[in-house]
Amino acid sequence: MHRSARALVLVEGASDRAALLALAARQGRDLEDEQVDIVDLGGATNVGRFLEDLASEGRRPRLAGMYDAPEERYFRRGLERGGHGPVPDRARLEELGFFACEPDLEGELIRALGTSVVEGVIEEQGELSSWHILQRQPAQLSRSVEDQLHRFLGTRSGRKETYARLLVEALDPDRLPPPLDAVLRQV
């Protein structure tokens, strides 16, 4: 859809896209109707090429984005390559509508929900025994529950995307992770 979109939200991957689509739905927004496309870049390193291609097409949709904090440099350089001027720091990224997840989407969601709510979502999915097995692994014993949950969400293909949607659906509307809330407000 992005060729006809009035606004594009650039994200690193499928779980980010799933989370934002779920949040938009919870807010009663129909992004397709609003001509807003959430673009899964397939990794932060692809943002520069995407923005260069967009600029070469002569299109100027409204842009916004969300990224994992450790990947910030790719978004800064990518926006510069795409013709958005110097992007020396996070403040400039935010001015341009791009927001960091600390350290990533899963960290934001775990923090916003709390561990007991995340564990409840895991239980609802019938994965409580898998969760407990991971917790008992020697490499996990000294880690915090938050770190264990983070690891659990990334251990199986497709799990991050599935849980991104489920965890957003479990959010209290008054406790939205700031980057998710901010990026949708941009478009």
Secondary structure, DSSP 8 states (H G I E B T S, - for coil): -TTT-SEEEEESSHHHHHHHHHHHHHTT--TTTTTEEEEE-SSGGGHHHHHHHHHHTT---EEEEEEEGGGHHHHHHHHHHTT-----SHHHHHHTTEEEESS-HHHHHHHHH-HHHHHHHHHHTT-HHHHHHHHHSGGGTTS-HHHHHHHHHTSSTTHHHHHHHHHHHHS-GGG--HHHHHHHHH-
